[in-house]
Amino acid sequence: MTGSGLQEYHVEADVDGVALDRRAFEGKDIWTLPGNCRADRDRFYLPRGIDWYHDHVIPGMLDAGLIGDGSGGHWDDMKIRYDRTEIAPRGVENRMHIYLGHDTFLGATEKGDRSEEVAGELFSRGVRDFDNPGAYFARCPGVTVLAITRDKKVVVGKRKKEPSLPMFDGLMQGATGYLNYDRNVRNVNLDDEFRRFLKREYGVNQDQIVGDITPLGLYSFEKDASGKFIGRDDLDWGAVAHLTSSSGDFISGQALADASNPGHDELYTLDFDQVQELVSTGRFDGQKWDVVFSTRGPLAALVAEDFQ
């Protein structure tokens, strides 16, 4: 699909500035812990804990009809929010702490109406007020999973049109979606989320996954298709899973037929050389493609050994 080109991606860093790339996740026991919700841009001094947010912010939004809570036929608009990551906290080398808060789908989509000037101001204020450039952004994260078939092809697809997320229409992407909301963020499990979206978007069952799913990093996106700065509001954990399925199961349409909620119009499979060309030039099968940041980053993290 011809479009504006490859989306740039940014590799997030932990609180000490260590890149949250593939190497950072190797051998780590990942813990999800309560963190901060978004800072109030008008009253930065207000508490940011999850309980305070639910007691003082959410009720007003519900009363105003700005969000739904899943009752009365409405969607539950609550989302998980990414706060920060610590690698080897208190010297425990094999552990990673990921701190999460809460936000809403309304917050996750407001970037489309935010000017570049406002985004830049909020970014700078986050650094000044909290030593965290994302403090004033919703930062509702998701996951993107790359599946590699038994004949060593990676699966990607052309996104379906989604009225609520028009910025991704027709773009190339892996199996993806927002983290499942849980009032207790300690229950959030990245590995479960990777598996959930393989099932939801590709129809992949647990017995089709070979070995462990490998995290590839945490990637964010700071500019939209026009080049406007939006503040690294979008971010996904990328991962790769090896499957017993063949590439034919995906390009034949069978995988989409088996999926509970497919997010793609069509699926494609690429070998390692084709991945390298796509990541660097945006070209695949003689066409120029727009590749979503949260797929381009993980694709770039793949190595030849992943295809052996």
C-alpha positions in Angstrom: 0.0 0.0 0.0 1.5 3.3 -1.0 1.3 6.0 1.6 3.3 8.5 3.7 6.1 6.0 4.4 7.7 4.2 7.3 6.7 5.4 10.8 9.7 6.3 12.9 9.9 4.5 16.3 11.6 5.4 19.5 13.1 2.7 21.9 11.9 3.6 25.4 14.4 3.7 28.3 14.2 2.7 32.0 14.5 5.2 34.8 18.3 5.1 34.5 18.3 5.7 30.8 18.9 2.1 29.8 17.3 1.2 26.5 14.3 -1.1 26.8 15.4 -3.2 23.8 15.5 -6.9 23.2 18.7 -7.3 25.3 17.2 -5.5 28.3 14.4 -8.1 28.6 16.7 -11.2 28.3 16.5 -13.4 31.4 14.2 -11.0 33.2 11.4 -11.9 35.6 8.8 -9.2 34.8 6.8 -7.7 37.6 3.9 -5.3 37.0 3.4 -2.9 39.9 1.2 0.1 40.8 2.5 3.3 39.3 1.3 6.8 38.5 -1.7 8.0 36.6 -1.4 11.0 34.3 -0.6 14.3 35.9 -3.2 17.1 35.8 -1.8 19.7 33.5 -3.6 22.5 35.4 -2.8 21.2 38.9 0.4 19.2 38.8 0.6 19.0 42.5 -2.5 16.7 42.8 -1.9 13.0 43.7 -1.4 10.5 40.9 -2.1 7.2 42.6 -4.6 4.7 41.1 -7.0 4.9 44.1 -7.0 8.7 44.1 -7.6 8.7 40.3 -10.7 6.4 40.7 -12.0 8.4 43.6 -11.6 11.9 42.1 -11.2 11.8 38.3 -13.2 9.0 36.9 -16.5 9.8 38.6 -16.7 13.2 37.0 -15.9 11.8 33.6 -18.6 9.2 34.0 -21.2 11.8 35.2 -20.4 14.0 32.2 -20.8 11.1 29.8 -17.3 11.4 28.5 -16.5 7.7 29.1 -18.4 4.5 29.7 -17.9 1.9 32.4 -19.3 -1.1 30.5 -22.8 -0.7 31.9 -26.0 0.3 30.0 -24.7 -1.1 26.7 -21.6 1.1 26.6 -18.0 0.1 26.2 -15.7 0.1 29.3 -13.4 2.9 28.4 -10.8 2.2 31.1 -7.3 1.6 30.0 -3.9 0.6 31.5 -1.4 3.5 31.6 2.4 3.0 31.3 4.4 5.0 33.9 8.0 3.7 34.0 10.3 0.7 34.1 13.1 -0.2 36.5 15.7 -2.8 35.5 17.4 -4.8 38.3 15.6 -2.9 41.1 17.6 -2.9 44.4 20.3 -4.9 42.7 18.1 -7.9 41.7 19.7 -8.5 38.3 17.2 -10.9 36.9 14.1 -8.7 37.6 12.3 -5.9 35.8 9.6 -3.8 37.4 7.1 -2.2 35.1 4.9 0.4 36.9 1.4 0.9 35.5 -1.5 3.3 36.3 -4.9 3.9 34.7 -6.3 6.2 32.1 -9.2 6.0 29.5 -9.7 5.5 25.8 -10.6 9.2 25.6 -7.2 10.0 26.9 -5.6 7.6 24.5 -7.2 9.2 21.4 -6.8 12.9 22.4 -3.5 13.1 20.5 -5.4 13.5 17.3 -6.7 16.8 18.4 -3.6 18.0 20.2 -1.5 20.7 18.5 2.3 20.2 18.1 2.8 23.2 20.3 0.8 21.8 23.2 2.5 18.4 22.8 5.9 20.0 23.0 4.9 22.0 26.0 3.5 19.0 27.9 6.6 17.0 27.0 8.9 19.7 28.5 6.7 20.2 31.5 6.9 16.5 32.3 10.7 16.6 32.3 10.6 19.8 34.5 7.9 18.7 37.0 8.5 15.0 37.3 11.7 14.1 35.4 9.4 12.1 33.1 8.5 13.5 29.6 5.4 11.3 29.5 3.9 12.5 32.8 1.2 14.6 31.1 0.3 12.0 28.5 -2.2 9.1 28.6 0.4 6.6 27.4 -2.1 3.7 27.1 0.1 0.8 25.9 -0.5 -2.2 23.8 1.4 -5.2 22.5 2.5 -6.2 19.0 3.4 -9.8 18.4 5.3 -11.1 15.4 4.6 -14.7 14.5 7.3 -16.8 12.8 6.0 -19.9 11.0 7.6 -23.4 10.9 8.9 -22.6 7.4 10.6 -19.5 8.8 8.4 -16.7 7.6 7.2 -13.8 9.7 3.5 -12.9 9.6 2.3 -9.3 9.1 -1.0 -7.9 7.7 -2.9 -5.0 6.3 -4.9 -3.3 9.0 -8.7 -3.1 8.7 -10.4 0.2 8.9 -11.3 1.1 12.5 -13.5 4.2 12.9 -12.0 4.9 16.4 -8.4 4.5 15.1 -8.3 5.9 11.6 -4.6 6.6 11.8 -3.8 2.9 11.3 -6.2 2.2 8.4 -4.5 0.0 5.7 -1.1 0.1 7.4 1.2 -3.0 7.8 1.1 -4.4 11.4 1.5 -7.5 13.4 -1.0 -9.0 15.9 -1.8 -6.0 18.2 -4.1 -4.3 20.6 -4.4 -2.5 23.9 -3.5 -4.2 27.2 -6.5 -5.8 28.9 -7.7 -3.5 31.6 -7.5 -4.7 35.2 -8.3 -2.6 38.3 -5.3 -4.4 40.0 -2.4 -3.7 37.7 -0.4 -6.5 39.4 -2.6 -8.9 37.4 -1.4 -7.5 34.1 0.9 -10.1 32.5 2.7 -9.3 29.2 3.1 -12.9 28.2 -0.7 -13.5 28.6 -1.3 -10.4 26.5 1.0 -11.6 23.7 -0.8 -14.9 23.6 -4.3 -13.3 23.8 -3.6 -11.2 20.6 -2.1 -14.1 18.7 -5.4 -15.9 19.4 -7.7 -13.0 18.7 -6.1 -11.7 15.5 -4.5 -14.9 14.0 -6.5 -17.7 15.6 -3.4 -19.2 17.2 -4.0 -21.7 19.9 -1.6 -22.3 22.8 -0.4 -25.7 21.5 0.7 -24.0 18.2 3.2 -21.8 20.1 6.7 -23.3 20.3 8.7 -22.5 23.5 8.6 -19.1 25.1 7.5 -15.9 23.5 10.4 -13.5 23.4 10.0 -9.8 24.2 11.7 -7.5 21.7 11.4 -4.1 23.4 9.2 -1.2 24.3 8.6 1.1 21.3 6.9 4.5 21.1 5.8 6.9 18.4 6.4 10.6 18.6 5.3 11.9 15.2 2.1 11.3 13.2 1.9 10.7 9.4 2.3 14.4 8.7 5.4 14.7 10.8 3.6 16.5 13.7 5.1 15.9 17.1 2.4 14.1 19.3 4.6 13.4 22.4 5.3 9.6 22.4 1.8 9.0 23.5 1.5 5.7 21.6 3.7 2.8 22.8 3.7 -1.0 22.5 5.8 -3.9 23.8 6.9 -6.0 20.9 7.5 -9.7 20.9 8.1 -12.7 18.6 6.5 -16.1 18.8 7.5 -19.3 16.9 4.6 -21.4 15.7 4.0 -24.9 14.4 1.7 -23.4 11.7 3.0 -23.0 8.2 3.0 -19.7 6.2 0.3 -21.3 4.0 -2.1 -21.2 6.9 -1.9 -17.4 7.0 -1.8 -16.4 3.4 -4.6 -18.8 2.5 -7.0 -16.9 4.8 -7.5 -19.7 7.2 -5.9 -17.9 10.1 -8.2 -14.9 9.7 -11.1 -17.3 9.5 -10.0 -18.9 12.8 -9.5 -15.5 14.5 -12.0 -14.4 17.1 -11.6 -10.7 16.2 -9.3 -10.3 13.2 -7.8 -6.9 12.8 -6.4 -7.4 9.3 -7.9 -7.5 5.8 -5.1 -9.7 4.5 -2.0 -11.4 5.8 1.5 -11.7 4.3 4.6 -13.7 5.2 8.2 -12.5 4.8 11.5 -14.2 5.0 14.5 -12.6 6.7 15.8 -10.8 3.6 12.3 -9.4 2.9 12.1 -8.2 6.5 15.3 -6.3 6.1 14.1 -4.6 2.9 10.8 -3.7 4.5 12.3 -2.2 7.6 14.8 -0.1 5.7 12.9 0.9 2.6 9.2 0.1 3.2 9.1 -2.0 0.1 7.6 -5.5 0.0 6.4 -7.5 -3.0 7.0 -4.6 -5.4 4.9 -2.2 -3.4 5.7 0.7 -1.0 4.1 0.1 2.5 3.4 2.2 5.5 4.6 0.2 8.5 3.3 1.0 12.0 6.0 2.0 14.4 5.2 -0.8 16.8 5.7 -3.4 14.0 8.7 -1.7 12.4 10.6 -1.6 15.7 10.2 -5.3 16.5 10.9 -6.3 12.9 14.2 -4.4 13.1 15.0 -6.4 16.3 14.8 -9.7 14.6 18.0 -11.5 13.8 19.0 -14.2 11.3 18.9 -16.8 14.1 15.2 -16.2 14.6 14.7 -17.7 11.1 16.8 -20.8 11.6 
